[in-house]
Amino acid sequence: MFFLRFPVYRFEQTKSIAITKDPDAAFFKKLDGFQPCEISELKVGTHIFAVYGDNFFSSAVYTIEFLCGEAFYSEKEELRDVEAKILAKRTELSKFESEYREVLAQFTEMTKRYAQEVEEIDELLRKRNTIHASYTAVPLISRNPSSSKLRSSFRGSAAEEDEAREKKPRDGWRKKKWFKPHLKVSKRKPC
């Protein structure tokens, strides 16, 4: 207890179940237990101090020490300054909490959107790769719809190629890459 002729505050930390589950709430409610003491000054006269203790099972022994605050002038001023800063910080913290919650909601929304965008892009690239792979797996001549006669004549050879591929080991067989066609260019004729 401090009786220093100016308002003095006590700080009681409360731990509720809701606060322990949410660390953000614990931070913003941290200074709520900072409350002013009821008495800031002792006037001249007789005062009675009662000490409560459970002395039913064993005797309770307390030592009460009184010190005069006049000898601690610089400490009193420091205490006054620090407690004023804590009060200002408590007010500032309540304003900051609303800003923080708003920005946190925006951040959460943006991270969800980011995850959706990544998923959509990955899916589109997967589809693109599947389409590219389809070009390398089937001969181009069999895909041409206008040459039905050619397609029917090559069906037999395509089946034979598939059988030959199954007989060969997978390691030795390579797919042709459709994006690197081998073109013969005559140097005599200009393009």
Protein Blocks (a to p, Z undefined) as FASTA:
>chain_A
ZZehpacddddddddfklmmmmklmmmmmmmmpccdfblbdceddddddddddfklpccd
dddddddfklmmmlmmmmmmmmmmmmmmmmmmmmmmmmmmmmmmmmmmmmmmmmmmmmmm
mmmmmmmmmmmmmmmmpcfklmpmklmmlmmmmmmmmmmmmmmmmmpcfklpccddfklc
cddddfkbcZZ
